[in-house]
Amino acid sequence: MDDRKKATAAEVDIKKVFGRSADQLILNVVKESCQDAFNLPSFTETLQTIKTHFYDRNYDAVFQNPAHLPVYSARYAPSRALCYYHLFLEHPVLMKTLEGGPSTILCIGSGAGSELVGIAAAMVHANPVPKTKKKKASADKPKKDAKGSDVILTGVEEQDSISVKGGDPSLERATDEAGTLGMENLNLSLTTTDTTLNTADASSASSPIATTTTTTTTKAKKARINRHQVTIVMQDYVDWSPILGPMETVVRARMQLGPERLRCETEIGNVLDLSEGLLQRIQKADLITFMFVLNELFQDKKRTMLLVAKIVAAMPAGAHMLVVDSAGSFSNLKVGERTYMVYMLLDHLKDLEIVYQDDATWYRCPPSVTYPLKLENMRHFVRIYRKL
Ligand SMILES: C[S@@+](CC[C@H](N)C(=O)[O-])C[C@H]1O[C@@H](n2cnc3c(N)ncnc32)[C@H](O)[C@@H]1O
């Protein structure tokens, strides 16, 4: 089949799945998955309780009560799923994680299902990668294999330092003040030049073929057999399986994503504890997402800074991190007398390159779609980072 015919075939497939409106199908998937929640006589009352806890920033009270979870998903997952779907479509670097053969997306704090629905819907658009381009696709991504690379940790305590780049005076003050907050153990250090890439790393970045190892060759072979398989790991500190189980079933049925295309895994545990199992997942992930969870984690500044340092150290070179959160005061981070947005600390990490940044953008739900509840427009910031 020539490329034009292939494109037409892909469009037919997309139409077959989504019908007239992808947005409406996404909402229908969430609605169908959450039908039991809508039938709850206490739905409105529970939603009010959840909102009150949010207002008080008492996140544990929202999520540690199993009765809240179905109501939370029914209310918040639809607009988020739409937003994440469009975000993936807008950014080729994100779509690439759905197109280039087996890949793993680790979604922190994703129990409510928004990431599952949004990313799965984006997968429907994923282009087939011609076999001949396979090698190039993996070569485009100068990712070191965790097993053989210098980023692997023998013990997480070894990597407790965060280096910030650029010599930004305000961040310099922030890092000074971090010490006064008991964050001095993080050993934040400022440099005016980025010395992360040694000569070998720099040459491998510009000449990716040089980084090809036995492991990546094996991966490429596997990719030919099992193209486009995406594993979404839904990490959360609460067991969301009563919601995620039915949602996965509906996603697979409505979006025509069989296990050969989509694998769903869950990982339960407080991310701040960074278990050995989670660390291993980080070392293998092509993309790590923090969607509307980072500012909750920053309630505990010291542990979250430590977590970020360990995650960045453990990420394979070339892997990406996607951070989306409120663009408003919910994402403020007070350090000493100063207030920063949470992304400012990430922006200055020496080992992360900013691939895309937007400090405030709106996702507005289209007026033409229908859902049993009013859909919320979302003002949020976006960061896509690449591990150097
Ligand atoms: C505001 S919700 C966002 C859910 C989802 N990411 C989305 O965009 O719709 C925050 C999520 O993070 C989870 N969470 C909160 N604190 C956590 C922690 N310390 N470790 C892991 N998950 C956590 C909650 O259970 C909840 O699912």
The ligand as a MOL file (V3000), in Angstrom:
LIG
                    3D

  0  0  0     0  0            999 V3000
M  V30 BEGIN CTAB
M  V30 COUNTS 27 29 0 0 0
M  V30 BEGIN ATOM
M  V30 1 C -6.1980 15.6880 41.7000 0
M  V30 2 S -6.1420 13.9540 41.3940 0 CHG=1
M  V30 3 C -5.6250 13.8870 39.7200 0
M  V30 4 C -6.0030 12.6080 39.0740 0
M  V30 5 C -5.5500 12.4660 37.6280 0
M  V30 6 N -4.1310 12.5930 37.4900 0
M  V30 7 C -6.2460 13.4280 36.7250 0
M  V30 8 O -5.5740 14.2370 36.1050 0
M  V30 9 O -7.4640 13.3910 36.6430 0 CHG=-1
M  V30 10 C -4.7000 13.4420 42.2690 0
M  V30 11 C -4.4350 11.9600 42.1840 0
M  V30 12 O -3.1850 11.6940 42.8000 0
M  V30 13 C -3.3200 10.6570 43.7370 0
M  V30 14 N -2.3400 10.9320 44.7970 0
M  V30 15 C -2.3550 11.9310 45.7060 0
M  V30 16 N -1.2820 11.8610 46.5040 0
M  V30 17 C -0.5550 10.7910 46.0770 0
M  V30 18 C 0.6570 10.1970 46.5130 0
M  V30 19 N 1.3350 10.6880 47.5380 0
M  V30 20 N 1.1140 9.1060 45.8410 0
M  V30 21 C 0.4260 8.6130 44.7750 0
M  V30 22 N -0.7400 9.1220 44.3430 0
M  V30 23 C -1.2270 10.2080 44.9860 0
M  V30 24 C -4.7750 10.6870 44.1930 0
M  V30 25 O -5.2330 9.4510 44.6790 0
M  V30 26 C -5.4620 11.1050 42.8890 0
M  V30 27 O -5.7530 9.9850 42.1040 0
M  V30 END ATOM
M  V30 BEGIN BOND
M  V30 1 1 1 2
M  V30 2 1 2 3
M  V30 3 1 2 10
M  V30 4 1 3 4
M  V30 5 1 4 5
M  V30 6 1 5 6
M  V30 7 1 5 7
M  V30 8 2 7 8
M  V30 9 1 7 9
M  V30 10 1 10 11
M  V30 11 1 11 12
M  V30 12 1 11 26
M  V30 13 1 12 13
M  V30 14 1 13 14
M  V30 15 1 13 24
M  V30 16 1 14 15
M  V30 17 1 14 23
M  V30 18 2 15 16
M  V30 19 1 16 17
M  V30 20 1 17 18
M  V30 21 2 17 23
M  V30 22 1 18 19
M  V30 23 2 18 20
M  V30 24 1 20 21
M  V30 25 2 21 22
M  V30 26 1 22 23
M  V30 27 1 24 25
M  V30 28 1 24 26
M  V30 29 1 26 27
M  V30 END BOND
M  V30 END CTAB
M  END
